[in-house]
Amino acid sequence: MNTMNNFLKPYDAIIMMVDQVFIKKAHDLIVILKKYRAVDLIDQIGVRAQRIKDYQMHISVPEGYDMKDDFVEIVNYSAMGCIQLHSKPICNTTDELIKLYEGVLKQALNDMLIRTKGKEEVLNSIDTETFNHLILQYTDAVKSSLNGNGISGVSLKEQFLNIINYAIFALMVINKEENK
């Protein structure tokens, strides 16, 4: 049980951080959610993941760039993808959006707890580059599925949930490195 608490404490800290960002932007995100389709959201996730990859490979990035911001946006755009896929009509109030968002994050946590074995080992053995690479792979899979080309036993919502968890894991690794 202690091992699980050691894992859940940093996971919950990341959830609180991304939640605060989402709440601050909730009014604007309602507009984005109504305007963008799921494929547009996955494109936004891909742009952020590619920018992270460019940063990790020391390719040109804006001055003052912090990849944590992009991982936070990946979590939030992925949650919006889940909301859009399973919430018709799209919500109209920030309170409704935040409630749906928090439900998606709880679902991501539950999914991770069920599916991820050796959670602490994951954080000790995998770096942010690997998590970002996995996000890019899932981004391609979701795009392919949304365009009707993907054949997968995993639902689109599950793929968005996987992206959420990989981004959270990356943020946990970053926080762990910053707190050494």
For each residue, the residues with C-beta under 8 A, 3 or more apart:
1: 4 5
2: 5 6
3: 6 7 119 120
4: 1 7 8 119
5: 1 2 8 9
6: 2 3 9 10 120
7: 3 4 10 11 119 120 123
8: 4 5 11 12
9: 5 6 12 13
10: 6 7 13 14 123 172 175 176
11: 7 8 14 15 109 112 168 172
12: 8 9 15 16
13: 9 10 16 17 175
14: 10 11 17 18 168 171 172 175
15: 11 12 18 19 105 109 168
16: 12 13 19 20
17: 13 14 20 21 72 171
18: 14 15 21 22 72 75 76 105 168 171
19: 15 16 22 23 101 102 105
20: 16 17 23 24
21: 17 18 24 25 72 76
22: 18 19 25 26 29 76 79 98 101
23: 19 20 26 98
24: 20 21
25: 21 22 28 29 76
26: 22 23 29 30 94 97 98 101
27: 30 31 94
28: 25 31 32
29: 22 25 26 32 33 76 80 97
30: 26 27 33 34 90 91 92 93 94 97
31: 27 28 34 35
32: 28 29 35 36 80
33: 29 30 36 80 83 84 90 91 97
34: 30 31 90
35: 31 32 40
36: 32 33 40 41 44 80 84
37: 40 41 84
38: 41 42 81 84 85 142 146 156
39: 42 43 143 146 147
40: 35 36 37 43 44
41: 36 37 38 44 45 77 78 80 81 84
42: 38 39 45 46 77 81 139 142 143 146
43: 39 40 46 47 143
44: 36 40 41 47 48 73 77
45: 41 42 48 49 73 74 77 78 81 135 139 163
46: 42 43 49 50 136 139 140 143
47: 43 44 50 51
48: 44 45 51 52 70 71 73 74 77
49: 45 46 52 53 70 74 132 135 136 139
50: 46 47 53 54 136
51: 47 48 54 55 61 65 67 70
52: 48 49 55 56 67 70 71 128 132
53: 49 50 56 57 129 132 133 136
54: 50 51 57 59 60 61
55: 51 52 58 59 61 65 67
56: 52 53 67 128 129 132
57: 53 54
58: 55
59: 54 55
60: 54
61: 51 54 55 65
62: 65
63:
64:
65: 51 55 61 62
66: 69
67: 51 52 55 56 70 71 128 174
68: 71 72 171 174
69: 66 72 73
70: 48 49 51 52 67 73 74
71: 48 52 67 68 74 75 167 170 171 174
72: 17 18 21 68 69 75 76 167 171
73: 44 45 48 69 70 76 77
74: 45 48 49 70 71 77 78 135 163 164 167
75: 18 71 72 78 79 164 167 168 171
76: 18 21 22 25 29 72 73 79 80 101
77: 41 42 44 45 48 73 74 80 81
78: 41 45 74 75 81 82 160 161 163 164 167
79: 22 75 76 82 83 101 104 105 108 160 164
80: 29 32 33 36 41 76 77 83 84 101
81: 38 41 42 45 77 78 84 85 142 156 160
82: 78 79 85 86 104 107 157 160 161 164
83: 33 79 80 86 87 90 91 97 100 101 104
84: 33 36 37 38 41 80 81 87 90
85: 38 81 82 156 157 160
86: 82 83 157
87: 83 84 90 91 100
88:
89: 92
90: 30 33 34 83 84 87
91: 30 33 83 87 96 97 100
92: 30 89 96
93: 30 96 97
94: 26 27 30 97 98
95: 98 99
96: 91 92 93 99 100
97: 26 29 30 33 83 91 93 94 100 101
98: 22 23 26 94 95 101 102
99: 95 96 102 103
100: 83 87 91 96 97 103 104
101: 19 22 26 76 79 80 83 97 98 104 105
102: 19 98 99 105 106
103: 99 100 106 107
104: 79 82 83 100 101 107 108 161 164
105: 15 18 19 79 101 102 108 109 164
106: 102 103 109 110
107: 82 103 104 110 111 161
108: 79 104 105 111 112 161 164 165 168
109: 11 15 105 106 112 113
110: 106 107 113 114
111: 107 108 114 115 158 161 162 165
112: 11 108 109 115 116 119 165 168
113: 109 110 116
114: 110 111
115: 111 112
116: 112 113 119 122 165
117:
118: 121 122
119: 3 4 7 112 116 122 123
120: 3 6 7 123 124
121: 118 124 125
122: 116 118 119 125 126 169
123: 7 10 119 120 126 169 172 173 176
124: 120 121
125: 121 122
126: 122 123 130 131 169 173
127: 130 131 173
128: 52 56 67 131 132 170 173 174
129: 53 56 132 133
130: 126 127 133 134
131: 126 127 128 134 135 166 167 169 170 173
132: 49 52 53 56 128 129 135 136 166 170
133: 53 129 130 136 137
134: 130 131 137 138 162 166
135: 45 49 74 131 132 138 139 163 166 167 170
136: 46 49 50 53 132 133 139 140
137: 133 134 140 141
138: 134 135 141 142 159 162 163 166
139: 42 45 46 49 135 136 142 143 163
140: 46 136 137 143 144
141: 137 138 144 145 150 152 159
142: 38 42 81 138 139 145 146 150 156 159 160 163
143: 39 42 43 46 139 140 146 147
144: 140 141 147 149 150
145: 141 142 148 149 150 152 156 159
146: 38 39 42 142 143 150 156
147: 39 143 144 150
148: 145
149: 144 145
150: 141 142 144 145 146 147
151:
152: 141 145 159
153:
154: 158 159 162
155: 158 159
156: 38 81 85 142 145 146 159 160
157: 82 85 86 160 161
158: 111 154 155 161 162
159: 138 141 142 145 152 154 155 156 162 163
160: 78 79 81 82 85 142 156 157 163 164
161: 78 82 104 107 108 111 157 158 164 165
162: 111 134 138 154 158 159 165 166
163: 45 74 78 135 138 139 142 159 160 166 167
164: 74 75 78 79 82 104 105 108 160 161 167 168
165: 108 111 112 116 161 162 168 169
166: 131 132 134 135 138 162 163 169 170
167: 71 72 74 75 78 131 135 163 164 170 171
168: 11 14 15 18 75 108 112 164 165 171 172
169: 122 123 126 131 165 166 172 173
170: 71 128 131 132 135 166 167 173 174
171: 14 17 18 68 71 72 75 167 168 174 175
172: 10 11 14 123 168 169 175 176
173: 123 126 127 128 131 169 170 176 177
174: 67 68 71 128 170 171 177 178
175: 10 13 14 171 172 178 179
176: 10 123 172 173 179 180
177: 173 174 180
178: 174 175
179: 175 176
180: 176 177
